[in-house]
Amino acid sequence: MISIRQQVSFVLSLLSFLSVFYSVGKLGLFLATPITRQDRQADTGFPSEPAALRAMLFPLFYNVIWIALFVLQHTGLKAPIVKRFWQAIGLDLAERSLYNIASCYSLLLLLKNWKTAPNQYRLWFFDVESNGALWWFMMGSHVLAWIIVYGGSLMVDLPELIGLKQVHYDVNDLAPPMSYKSRDLQDYYKRCRHPSFVGLSVVLWFTNGMSLERCLLAVIWTLYMYFAWNTTREDLEYHRQQLQRKRAELMRVTQ
């Protein structure tokens, strides 16, 4: 019989699944929406008046609060003391789901409260309305980048990453899914659990109109990914060995 703990963890894992896809979809639309000529009409040069400068800087500082909230919770919830807390209250099975839920709603808060300066200053602008090829290039780059991110998520065990697999294994009296993975892979996951640094960098930086607010978001998140995903030479060697192993298996199958 399924225990209350397992039922609660299952509900949280479903909420994690829905929250991940909803929040990532909202982020994708936020980052991919092009700047139109009408938006461009409200742009100004870099302000020289103190009042105009304050009006431009206030949204930057305001947005930093929400970016920092996302980064802090995304890092802090991985701390051992947090894991011990979930274990103490009987929610260790839903640890991954709770982590995802917190990250998703922090992201949704960032998107909902995002402020844009009334006097926009853009680092660059390309008119995609009058250039169909450029529009398709921008949209195609975003779609391809998200496909790479999704494909990478599947390769790093998406059900386990979301939190569904932990509940399934526990209900069937199996050990945690991570225990079935090799020691090298477990060590790699401790240092880098997210897929595709390149794919996420593309959706952050590929825009036809780079405002200061968007540039701030791109810089902070790119630096966060670079320093947080601290892969080692051992990780690269592990990937090289796995690639050679897969190639050898594929050659045996095709022969």
GUTORPA-667580 format. One record per residue (C-alpha): residue in one letter; x, y, z. Coordinates in Angstrom, 2 decimals, m for minus. Layout:
<sites>
+------+---------+---------+---------+
| code |       x |       y |       z |
+------+---------+---------+---------+
|    A |       X |       Y |       Z |
...
+------+---------+---------+---------+
</sites>
This chain:
<sites>
+------+---------+---------+---------+
| code |       x |       y |       z |
+------+---------+---------+---------+
|    M |    0.00 |    0.00 |    0.00 |
|    I |    1.26 |    3.47 |   m0.89 |
|    S |    2.12 |    5.51 |    2.20 |
|    I |    1.13 |    9.11 |    2.89 |
|    R |    4.76 |   10.10 |    2.37 |
|    Q |    4.78 |    8.54 |   m1.09 |
|    Q |    1.43 |   10.08 |   m2.01 |
|    V |    2.60 |   13.56 |   m1.01 |
|    S |    5.88 |   13.06 |   m2.86 |
|    F |    3.98 |   11.90 |   m5.96 |
|    V |    1.78 |   15.01 |   m5.94 |
|    L |    4.86 |   17.22 |   m5.53 |
|    S |    6.63 |   15.41 |   m8.38 |
|    L |    3.65 |   16.06 |  m10.68 |
|    L |    3.64 |   19.71 |   m9.62 |
|    S |    7.36 |   19.82 |  m10.35 |
|    F |    6.78 |   18.35 |  m13.82 |
|    L |    4.07 |   20.88 |  m14.69 |
|    S |    5.95 |   23.81 |  m13.15 |
|    V |    9.16 |   23.06 |  m15.05 |
|    F |    7.51 |   22.98 |  m18.47 |
|    Y |    5.28 |   25.98 |  m17.76 |
|    S |    8.04 |   28.21 |  m16.38 |
|    V |   10.55 |   27.20 |  m19.07 |
|    G |    7.91 |   27.93 |  m21.72 |
|    K |    7.30 |   31.39 |  m20.23 |
|    L |   11.05 |   32.02 |  m20.13 |
|    G |   11.40 |   30.92 |  m23.74 |
|    L |    8.72 |   33.37 |  m24.88 |
|    F |   10.23 |   36.15 |  m22.76 |
|    L |   13.68 |   35.69 |  m24.27 |
|    A |   12.60 |   35.03 |  m27.87 |
|    T |   10.05 |   37.84 |  m28.31 |
|    P |   11.62 |   40.26 |  m30.81 |
|    I |   11.79 |   44.02 |  m30.36 |
|    T |    9.52 |   45.78 |  m32.88 |
|    R |    9.84 |   49.15 |  m34.56 |
|    Q |    7.14 |   50.47 |  m32.23 |
|    D |    9.22 |   49.43 |  m29.22 |
|    R |   12.23 |   51.05 |  m30.85 |
|    Q |   10.43 |   54.42 |  m31.10 |
|    A |   10.50 |   54.75 |  m27.30 |
|    D |   14.27 |   54.22 |  m27.19 |
|    T |   16.61 |   57.07 |  m26.38 |
|    G |   20.34 |   57.50 |  m26.22 |
|    F |   22.29 |   57.04 |  m23.02 |
|    P |   20.85 |   59.64 |  m20.61 |
|    S |   22.94 |   62.61 |  m19.56 |
|    E |   20.42 |   64.22 |  m17.23 |
|    P |   20.52 |   62.97 |  m13.59 |
|    A |   16.77 |   62.44 |  m13.48 |
|    A |   16.78 |   60.41 |  m16.69 |
|    L |   19.78 |   58.42 |  m15.47 |
|    R |   17.98 |   57.55 |  m12.23 |
|    A |   14.89 |   56.52 |  m14.20 |
|    M |   17.04 |   54.17 |  m16.25 |
|    L |   19.03 |   52.73 |  m13.32 |
|    F |   16.07 |   52.03 |  m11.01 |
|    P |   14.71 |   49.11 |  m13.09 |
|    L |   18.23 |   47.66 |  m13.24 |
|    F |   18.56 |   47.56 |   m9.45 |
|    Y |   14.98 |   46.33 |   m9.08 |
|    N |   15.56 |   43.48 |  m11.53 |
|    V |   18.80 |   42.54 |   m9.75 |
|    I |   16.72 |   41.71 |   m6.66 |
|    W |   14.72 |   39.06 |   m8.55 |
|    I |   17.76 |   37.73 |  m10.38 |
|    A |   19.60 |   37.41 |   m7.06 |
|    L |   16.59 |   35.67 |   m5.49 |
|    F |   16.62 |   33.07 |   m8.25 |
|    V |   20.39 |   32.53 |   m8.04 |
|    L |   20.44 |   32.32 |   m4.23 |
|    Q |   17.63 |   29.81 |   m3.94 |
|    H |   18.97 |   27.81 |   m6.88 |
|    T |   22.27 |   27.48 |   m5.04 |
|    G |   21.10 |   27.48 |   m1.43 |
|    L |   18.59 |   24.63 |   m1.76 |
|    K |   21.44 |   22.28 |   m2.70 |
|    A |   23.11 |   22.83 |    0.68 |
|    P |   23.45 |   19.76 |    2.96 |
|    I |   21.53 |   21.52 |    5.77 |
|    V |   18.50 |   21.88 |    3.49 |
|    K |   18.68 |   18.20 |    2.54 |
|    R |   18.83 |   17.26 |    6.22 |
|    F |   15.76 |   19.43 |    6.85 |
|    W |   13.73 |   17.64 |    4.17 |
|    Q |   14.85 |   14.33 |    5.65 |
|    A |   13.86 |   15.42 |    9.17 |
|    I |   10.29 |   16.23 |    8.12 |
|    G |    9.95 |   13.13 |    5.93 |
|    L |   10.13 |   14.82 |    2.54 |
|    D |   13.55 |   13.57 |    1.45 |
|    L |   11.83 |   11.58 |   m1.31 |
|    A |   10.49 |   14.85 |   m2.76 |
|    E |   13.76 |   16.77 |   m2.37 |
|    R |   14.34 |   17.07 |   m6.13 |
|    S |   10.71 |   18.01 |   m6.76 |
|    L |   10.78 |   20.72 |   m4.09 |
|    Y |   14.01 |   22.09 |   m5.54 |
|    N |   12.43 |   22.33 |   m8.98 |
|    I |    9.23 |   23.90 |   m7.66 |
|    A |   11.17 |   26.58 |   m5.78 |
|    S |   13.29 |   27.33 |   m8.86 |
|    C |   10.26 |   27.51 |  m11.14 |
|    Y |    8.31 |   29.91 |   m8.97 |
|    S |   11.38 |   32.06 |   m8.37 |
|    L |   11.71 |   32.24 |  m12.16 |
|    L |    8.02 |   33.10 |  m12.58 |
|    L |    8.34 |   35.85 |   m9.97 |
|    L |   11.30 |   37.26 |  m11.89 |
|    L |    9.35 |   37.28 |  m15.15 |
|    K |    6.21 |   38.74 |  m13.57 |
|    N |    8.03 |   41.54 |  m11.77 |
|    W |   10.51 |   42.36 |  m14.55 |
|    K |   10.69 |   46.12 |  m15.08 |
|    T |   11.67 |   48.01 |  m18.20 |
|    A |   13.06 |   51.52 |  m18.09 |
|    P |   10.81 |   54.19 |  m19.68 |
|    N |   13.84 |   55.62 |  m21.49 |
|    Q |   15.31 |   52.53 |  m23.11 |
|    Y |   18.93 |   52.39 |  m24.19 |
|    R |   19.86 |   49.42 |  m26.37 |
|    L |   23.34 |   48.10 |  m26.99 |
|    W |   22.23 |   46.90 |  m30.42 |
|    F |   19.11 |   46.70 |  m32.55 |
|    F |   18.36 |   44.82 |  m35.76 |
|    D |   15.09 |   45.38 |  m37.59 |
|    V |   13.67 |   41.88 |  m38.08 |
|    E |   10.30 |   43.13 |  m39.33 |
|    S |   11.76 |   44.25 |  m42.64 |
|    N |   14.17 |   41.33 |  m42.93 |
|    G |   12.46 |   37.95 |  m43.04 |
|    A |   15.72 |   36.00 |  m43.23 |
|    L |   17.00 |   37.66 |  m40.06 |
|    W |   13.71 |   36.95 |  m38.26 |
|    W |   13.86 |   33.26 |  m39.19 |
|    F |   17.50 |   33.12 |  m38.15 |
|    M |   16.70 |   34.54 |  m34.70 |
|    M |   13.67 |   32.31 |  m34.16 |
|    G |   15.44 |   29.26 |  m35.56 |
|    S |   18.40 |   29.83 |  m33.23 |
|    H |   16.12 |   29.94 |  m30.20 |
|    V |   14.16 |   26.86 |  m31.26 |
|    L |   17.36 |   24.91 |  m31.96 |
|    A |   18.88 |   26.01 |  m28.64 |
|    W |   15.82 |   24.81 |  m26.69 |
|    I |   15.86 |   21.52 |  m28.59 |
|    I |   19.49 |   21.08 |  m27.52 |
|    V |   18.58 |   21.89 |  m23.91 |
|    Y |   15.65 |   19.43 |  m23.99 |
|    G |   17.80 |   16.75 |  m25.60 |
|    G |   20.46 |   17.29 |  m22.98 |
|    S |   17.83 |   16.97 |  m20.25 |
|    L |   16.76 |   13.61 |  m21.65 |
|    M |   20.36 |   12.41 |  m21.67 |
|    V |   20.88 |   13.34 |  m18.01 |
|    D |   17.77 |   11.35 |  m17.00 |
|    L |   14.89 |   13.84 |  m17.19 |
|    P |   12.46 |   11.83 |  m14.97 |
|    E |   15.06 |   11.75 |  m12.20 |
|    L |   15.93 |   15.41 |  m12.76 |
|    I |   12.28 |   16.41 |  m12.31 |
|    G |   11.68 |   14.09 |   m9.35 |
|    L |    9.26 |   11.53 |  m10.79 |
|    K |   11.69 |    8.63 |  m10.88 |
|    Q |   12.51 |    8.83 |   m7.18 |
|    V |    8.86 |    8.25 |   m6.26 |
|    H |    8.46 |    5.41 |   m8.78 |
|    Y |   11.51 |    3.60 |   m7.41 |
|    D |   10.45 |    4.08 |   m3.79 |
|    V |    6.92 |    2.76 |   m4.45 |
|    N |    8.44 |   m0.34 |   m6.04 |
|    D |   10.84 |   m0.87 |   m3.09 |
|    L |   13.93 |   m0.03 |   m5.13 |
|    A |   16.98 |    1.92 |   m4.08 |
|    P |   17.20 |    5.61 |   m5.08 |
|    P |   17.76 |    5.89 |   m8.86 |
|    M |   21.08 |    7.71 |   m8.42 |
|    S |   22.53 |    4.64 |   m6.66 |
|    Y |   22.24 |    2.64 |   m9.90 |
|    K |   24.52 |    5.07 |  m11.74 |
|    S |   28.29 |    4.74 |  m11.86 |
|    R |   30.46 |    6.57 |   m9.33 |
|    D |   31.96 |    8.71 |  m12.09 |
|    L |   28.52 |    9.78 |  m13.29 |
|    Q |   27.37 |   10.54 |   m9.74 |
|    D |   30.42 |   12.75 |   m9.21 |
|    Y |   29.74 |   14.53 |  m12.50 |
|    Y |   26.10 |   15.17 |  m11.56 |
|    K |   27.22 |   16.74 |   m8.28 |
|    R |   29.20 |   19.35 |  m10.22 |
|    C |   27.03 |   19.82 |  m13.29 |
|    R |   23.40 |   18.76 |  m13.38 |
|    H |   22.13 |   21.21 |  m15.99 |
|    P |   22.37 |   20.46 |  m19.71 |
|    S |   23.79 |   22.69 |  m22.43 |
|    F |   25.72 |   25.75 |  m21.40 |
|    V |   25.85 |   26.72 |  m25.10 |
|    G |   22.10 |   26.33 |  m25.66 |
|    L |   21.16 |   28.48 |  m22.67 |
|    S |   23.77 |   31.08 |  m23.61 |
|    V |   22.24 |   31.35 |  m27.09 |
|    V |   18.72 |   32.08 |  m25.80 |
|    L |   20.11 |   34.64 |  m23.37 |
|    W |   22.25 |   36.58 |  m25.85 |
|    F |   20.48 |   36.12 |  m29.20 |
|    T |   18.08 |   39.06 |  m29.42 |
|    N |   17.52 |   41.69 |  m32.05 |
|    G |   17.38 |   44.45 |  m29.42 |
|    M |   19.70 |   44.15 |  m26.41 |
|    S |   18.53 |   46.45 |  m23.63 |
|    L |   20.55 |   47.11 |  m20.49 |
|    E |   18.08 |   45.04 |  m18.45 |
|    R |   18.35 |   42.08 |  m20.81 |
|    C |   22.15 |   42.43 |  m20.88 |
|    L |   22.22 |   42.40 |  m17.07 |
|    L |   20.21 |   39.17 |  m16.99 |
|    A |   22.40 |   37.56 |  m19.66 |
|    V |   25.66 |   38.54 |  m17.95 |
|    I |   24.64 |   37.35 |  m14.48 |
|    W |   23.16 |   34.05 |  m15.63 |
|    T |   26.05 |   33.31 |  m17.99 |
|    L |   28.59 |   33.93 |  m15.23 |
|    Y |   26.50 |   31.88 |  m12.81 |
|    M |   26.44 |   28.93 |  m15.21 |
|    Y |   30.16 |   29.25 |  m15.91 |
|    F |   31.22 |   29.24 |  m12.26 |
|    A |   28.52 |   26.92 |  m10.88 |
|    W |   29.03 |   24.16 |  m13.44 |
|    N |   32.60 |   23.45 |  m12.39 |
|    T |   33.41 |   20.44 |  m14.52 |
|    T |   36.87 |   18.89 |  m14.21 |
|    R |   39.34 |   17.05 |  m16.46 |
|    E |   37.98 |   13.81 |  m14.99 |
|    D |   34.51 |   14.76 |  m16.24 |
|    L |   35.84 |   15.42 |  m19.74 |
|    E |   37.70 |   12.11 |  m19.70 |
|    Y |   34.52 |   10.35 |  m18.56 |
|    H |   32.58 |   11.88 |  m21.47 |
|    R |   35.32 |   10.88 |  m23.91 |
|    Q |   35.27 |    7.28 |  m22.68 |
|    Q |   31.48 |    7.11 |  m22.89 |
|    L |   31.51 |    8.52 |  m26.42 |
|    Q |   34.04 |    5.91 |  m27.51 |
|    R |   31.96 |    3.19 |  m25.87 |
|    K |   28.78 |    4.33 |  m27.64 |
|    R |   30.57 |    4.44 |  m30.98 |
|    A |   31.88 |    0.92 |  m30.47 |
|    E |   28.40 |   m0.33 |  m29.57 |
|    L |   26.88 |    1.40 |  m32.61 |
|    M |   29.47 |   m0.16 |  m34.91 |
|    R |   28.70 |   m3.65 |  m33.54 |
|    V |   24.99 |   m3.12 |  m34.14 |
|    T |   25.42 |   m1.84 |  m37.70 |
|    Q |   27.86 |   m4.56 |  m38.78 |
+------+---------+---------+---------+
</sites>
